[in-house]
């Protein structure tokens, strides 16, 4: 097991206690479940049908190569939507009060080529606990290719990261696919995965099984049913992954890697935070475009990122209502709730931030 020293946060304050009381009171008085609403369940059906419907259309409708390419883009859009609007809630335990249902829909990650077990360790246990803390939150570790935080070392190539992001963001899901076995071993060394003996064998077996399922339906079956060359099938699969990866990478970035951070007085993290955990989340997370209902629908409420980080076990169906409660409570306690009015504003801020971190200003 790794001997890493985990970050420490201050004890809970009146703010966090009042905030949770206000949210609990909302659910109690409105007599609502914290889980998915019927409209969210309908959305899950729409997204799954879009992905597999486009897939079946490619296999059996005898379409031209350009029509197939369009359907591959649709599959990529649907895959990202499934990840944000169904798999994400399920693996947080917020889609259903039934743990088995959450586990079943959480496995959509595995079916789409990414280990749900690794995702839970990386996202739920690291990113959500140690948000934006370099070497603890893997989402701000650019693997040398990107510099997402001032705490990361600056390389010469980062001078151009505000340009080449547009290409490399699209490789996100492919990176997850190929790194899963390495990540599994890493999380076991860190103690995030407690599996031992036969359980390790079982989990390895599950990863191998789902990887083979993914390769079979994305590569092997199209080779059998379609009159396309092997390289054309690989391009189609790549388009699906590139579109999905690009969207997922951008949505994450607009919530955590933006130019509104005040880095002028920023000191490198030394192992402890001046904030309690709840305030740390608010200081390191941004909402964007919350009035855009289409965006909220498609990205699974992840534009309400502050709300999600504070209440990850609540379905994103309830984020718009919780948004008002959190903003009001934060304002009462003098805590700055960070948000961008539009998607465009957040997007521009992200590109500007990449450029600043790639230059010498925050070296």
C-alpha positions in Angstrom: 0.0 0.0 0.0 1.2 3.5 -0.8 2.5 5.7 2.0 1.0 8.9 0.6 -0.2 11.5 3.1 -3.8 12.4 2.4 -4.9 16.0 2.5 -6.5 17.3 5.7 -9.5 19.6 6.0 -10.7 21.7 8.9 -13.6 20.4 11.0 -17.2 21.1 9.9 -18.5 24.6 10.6 -22.0 26.1 11.2 -22.2 26.7 7.4 -21.9 23.1 6.4 -24.2 21.9 9.2 -26.9 24.5 8.2 -26.5 23.7 4.5 -27.2 20.0 5.0 -30.1 20.7 7.4 -31.6 23.0 4.7 -31.3 20.4 2.0 -32.7 17.6 4.2 -35.6 19.9 5.1 -36.3 20.5 1.4 -36.6 16.8 0.7 -38.6 16.2 3.8 -41.1 19.0 3.3 -41.5 18.4 -0.5 -41.9 14.6 0.2 -39.5 13.8 -2.6 -37.1 11.0 -3.1 -33.4 11.9 -3.6 -33.3 9.5 -6.5 -34.1 9.6 -10.2 -37.5 11.0 -11.3 -39.6 9.4 -14.1 -38.3 11.9 -16.6 -34.7 10.9 -15.8 -35.5 7.3 -16.3 -37.1 8.2 -19.6 -33.9 10.1 -20.5 -31.9 6.9 -19.7 -34.0 5.0 -22.2 -33.6 7.7 -24.9 -29.8 7.7 -24.5 -29.4 3.9 -24.5 -31.7 3.6 -27.5 -29.8 6.3 -29.3 -26.5 4.5 -28.9 -27.6 1.0 -29.6 -30.2 2.1 -32.2 -27.5 3.9 -34.2 -25.3 0.8 -33.8 -27.9 -1.6 -35.1 -28.7 0.8 -38.0 -25.1 0.7 -39.0 -25.1 -3.1 -39.0 -28.3 -3.8 -40.8 -29.5 -0.9 -43.0 -26.8 -1.2 -45.7 -25.9 2.5 -45.4 -23.3 4.4 -47.3 -20.0 5.1 -45.6 -20.9 8.8 -45.0 -24.2 7.8 -43.4 -22.4 5.4 -41.2 -19.9 8.1 -40.2 -22.8 10.4 -39.1 -24.3 7.5 -37.0 -20.8 7.0 -35.4 -21.0 10.7 -34.4 -24.4 10.1 -32.9 -23.1 7.0 -31.0 -20.3 9.2 -29.6 -22.8 11.9 -28.5 -25.0 9.2 -26.9 -22.1 7.5 -25.2 -21.1 10.8 -23.6 -24.7 11.3 -22.6 -25.0 7.9 -21.0 -21.8 8.5 -19.1 -22.9 11.8 -17.7 -26.7 11.2 -17.3 -26.9 7.5 -16.3 -23.7 5.8 -15.5 -22.5 8.8 -13.4 -25.6 8.8 -11.2 -25.7 5.0 -10.9 -22.1 4.8 -9.7 -22.7 7.5 -7.2 -25.7 5.5 -5.9 -28.1 8.2 -6.8 -30.0 6.8 -9.7 -32.1 4.4 -7.6 -32.6 3.6 -4.0 -32.1 -0.1 -5.0 -28.3 -0.8 -4.9 -28.7 -3.7 -7.4 -30.3 -1.3 -10.0 -27.5 1.2 -9.4 -24.9 -1.6 -9.9 -26.6 -2.8 -13.1 -26.7 0.7 -14.7 -23.2 1.5 -13.3 -22.0 -1.4 -15.5 -22.9 0.7 -18.5 -19.4 2.1 -18.0 -17.9 -1.4 -18.5 -20.1 -2.1 -21.5 -18.8 1.1 -23.0 -15.2 0.1 -22.5 -14.3 1.6 -19.1 -14.0 -0.2 -15.8 -16.7 0.9 -13.4 -14.6 -0.3 -10.4 -11.7 2.0 -11.5 -14.0 4.8 -12.2 -15.5 4.7 -8.7 -12.1 4.8 -7.2 -10.8 7.6 -9.4 -13.9 9.7 -9.4 -15.8 9.1 -6.2 -12.9 8.5 -3.8 -10.2 10.7 -5.2 -11.7 13.5 -7.3 -14.7 14.1 -5.1 -12.7 14.0 -1.9 -9.6 15.9 -2.9 -10.9 18.1 -5.6 -8.2 20.1 -7.6 -5.5 18.9 -5.2 -2.5 17.9 -7.4 -1.2 14.3 -6.9 -4.4 13.4 -5.2 -7.1 14.4 -7.7 -6.2 12.5 -10.9 -8.5 14.8 -13.0 -6.0 17.7 -12.6 -3.0 15.5 -13.4 -2.3 16.1 -17.1 0.1 13.2 -17.4 2.8 15.6 -18.6 0.8 16.5 -21.7 -1.3 19.1 -19.9 -0.8 21.5 -17.0 -4.1 21.9 -15.2 -2.9 23.5 -12.0 -0.1 25.7 -10.8 1.1 22.9 -8.5 2.0 20.8 -11.6 5.4 21.2 -13.2 5.6 23.3 -16.3 7.1 21.8 -19.5 8.0 23.6 -22.7 5.2 21.8 -24.6 2.6 23.4 -22.3 3.1 26.7 -24.1 0.9 25.3 -26.8 -1.6 23.4 -24.7 -4.3 26.0 -25.4 -4.0 24.9 -29.0 -3.5 21.2 -29.0 -6.2 20.5 -26.4 -8.7 20.4 -29.2 -7.1 17.2 -30.5 -6.0 15.4 -27.4 -9.2 15.8 -25.3 -10.8 13.4 -27.8 -8.5 10.6 -26.6 -9.9 10.5 -23.0 -12.1 7.4 -23.2 -9.4 5.5 -25.3 -6.9 6.4 -22.6 -9.3 4.9 -19.9 -9.8 1.8 -22.0 -6.1 1.0 -22.3 -5.1 2.1 -18.8 -7.6 0.1 -16.8 -5.4 -2.9 -15.8 -2.6 -0.6 -14.7 -5.0 1.6 -12.8 -6.5 -1.4 -11.1 -3.1 -2.4 -9.7 -2.3 1.2 -8.7 -5.6 1.5 -6.7 -4.9 -1.7 -4.9 -1.4 -0.5 -4.0 -2.9 2.8 -2.7 -5.4 0.8 -0.6 -8.4 2.2 -2.5 -9.3 -1.3 -3.6 -9.5 -3.7 -0.8 -9.9 -6.9 -2.9 -7.8 -9.9 -2.0 -7.3 -13.4 -3.2 -10.3 -14.8 -5.2 -11.9 -11.3 -5.3 -8.9 -9.9 -7.2 -9.2 -12.8 -9.7 -12.9 -12.1 -10.1 -12.4 -8.4 -10.7 -9.7 -9.0 -13.2 -11.9 -11.5 -14.9 -14.7 -8.9 -15.1 -12.4 -6.4 -16.7 -11.2 -8.9 -19.3 -14.8 -10.0 -20.0 -16.1 -6.5 -20.6 -13.1 -5.4 -22.6 -13.8 -8.4 -24.9 -17.5 -7.5 -25.1 -16.5 -4.0 -26.1 -14.0 -5.1 -28.8 -16.5 -7.7 -30.1 -19.4 -5.3 -30.7 -17.2 -2.4 -31.8 -14.8 -4.2 -34.1 -15.4 -7.9 -34.6 -19.2 -7.9 -35.3 -18.9 -4.9 -37.8 -16.2 -6.8 -39.6 -18.6 -9.7 -40.0 -21.7 -7.8 -41.0 -20.3 -4.8 -42.9 -18.7 -4.6 -46.3 -16.0 -2.2 -45.2 -12.3 -2.6 -44.9 -10.8 -3.2 -41.5 -9.2 0.3 -41.4 -12.6 1.9 -42.2 -14.1 0.0 -39.2 -11.3 1.2 -37.0 -12.0 4.8 -38.1 -15.6 4.4 -37.3 -14.8 3.1 -33.8 -12.3 5.9 -33.3 -14.9 8.5 -34.3 -17.3 7.2 -31.6 -14.6 7.4 -29.0 -13.2 10.7 -30.1 -16.6 12.4 -29.9 -17.4 10.9 -26.5 -14.0 11.6 -25.1 -13.9 15.2 -26.3 -17.3 16.1 -24.8 -16.5 14.5 -21.5 -13.1 16.2 -21.2 -14.6 19.6 -22.0 -17.5 19.3 -19.5 -15.1 18.4 -16.7 -12.7 21.2 -17.6 -15.4 23.9 -17.5 -16.1 23.0 -13.9 -12.6 22.8 -12.5 -10.0 24.2 -14.8 -10.9 27.8 -15.5 -9.5 31.3 -15.3 -11.6 32.5 -12.4 -9.2 30.9 -10.0 -7.1 33.6 -8.2 -3.6 32.2 -8.6 -1.8 35.5 -7.8 -1.8 34.6 -4.1 -1.9 30.9 -4.6 0.6 28.8 -2.6 1.4 25.2 -3.5 -0.6 22.7 -1.4 1.3 21.6 1.6 -0.9 18.8 2.9 -3.7 20.7 4.7 -6.4 23.1 3.6 -7.5 26.3 5.2 -11.1 25.3 4.5 -13.5 22.7 5.7 -14.3 20.1 3.0 -17.6 21.7 2.1 -16.0 25.1 1.5 -13.1 23.6 -0.3 -15.6 22.1 -2.8 -17.2 25.5 -3.4 -13.9 27.2 -3.8 -12.6 24.6 -6.4 -15.7 24.0 -8.4 -17.8 26.1 -10.9 -21.3 25.9 -12.3 -21.9 27.0 -15.8 -25.0 27.7 -18.0 -27.5 26.5 -15.3 -30.3 28.3 -17.1 -29.7 26.3 -20.3 -32.2 23.4 -19.9 -30.9 21.5 -23.0 -27.4 21.6 -21.6 -28.6 20.4 -18.2 -30.5 17.6 -19.8 -27.7 16.4 -22.0 -24.8 16.6 -19.5 -26.7 15.1 -16.6 -26.7 18.2 -14.5 -22.9 18.4 -14.4 -23.2 22.1 -15.2 -24.5 22.3 -11.7 -21.1 21.1 -10.6 -21.0 22.8 -7.2 -24.3 21.1 -6.3 -23.0 17.8 -7.5 -19.8 18.0 -5.5 -21.7 18.9 -2.3 -24.4 16.3 -2.8 -23.1 13.5 -5.0 -25.5 11.0 -3.6 -28.5 13.0 -4.8 -29.8 12.5 -8.3 -29.1 15.4 -10.7 -32.9 15.7 -11.2 -32.9 17.8 -8.1 -30.0 20.0 -8.7 -31.9 23.1 -10.0 -33.9 23.2 -6.7 -30.8 22.6 -4.5 -29.0 25.3 -6.5 -31.1 28.1 -4.9 -30.8 26.6 -1.4 -27.0 26.3 -1.6 -26.5 29.8 -3.1 -28.7 31.4 -0.4 -27.0 29.5 2.5 -23.5 30.3 1.1 -24.4 34.0 0.7 -25.7 34.1 4.3 -22.3 32.9 5.5 -20.2 35.1 3.2 -19.0 32.3 1.0 -18.6 33.0 -2.7 -20.6 30.7 -4.9 -18.7 30.4 -8.2 -20.4 30.2 -11.6 -20.4 31.2 -15.2 -23.6 32.5 -16.7 -23.2 30.6 -20.0 -21.4 27.6 -21.5 -19.5 29.9 -23.8 -18.2 32.1 -21.0 -16.9 29.0 -19.1 -15.4 27.6 -22.3 -13.4 30.8 -23.1 -12.3 30.9 -19.5 -10.9 27.4 -19.7 -8.9 28.1 -22.9 -7.5 31.3 -21.3 -6.5 29.4 -18.2 -4.7 26.8 -20.3 -2.8 29.5 -22.0 -1.8 31.2 -18.7 -0.7 27.9 -17.1 1.3 27.1 -20.2 3.2 30.4 -20.0 5.7 31.8 -17.6 3.1 33.8 -15.5 2.4 30.9 -13.2 5.6 28.9 -13.7 
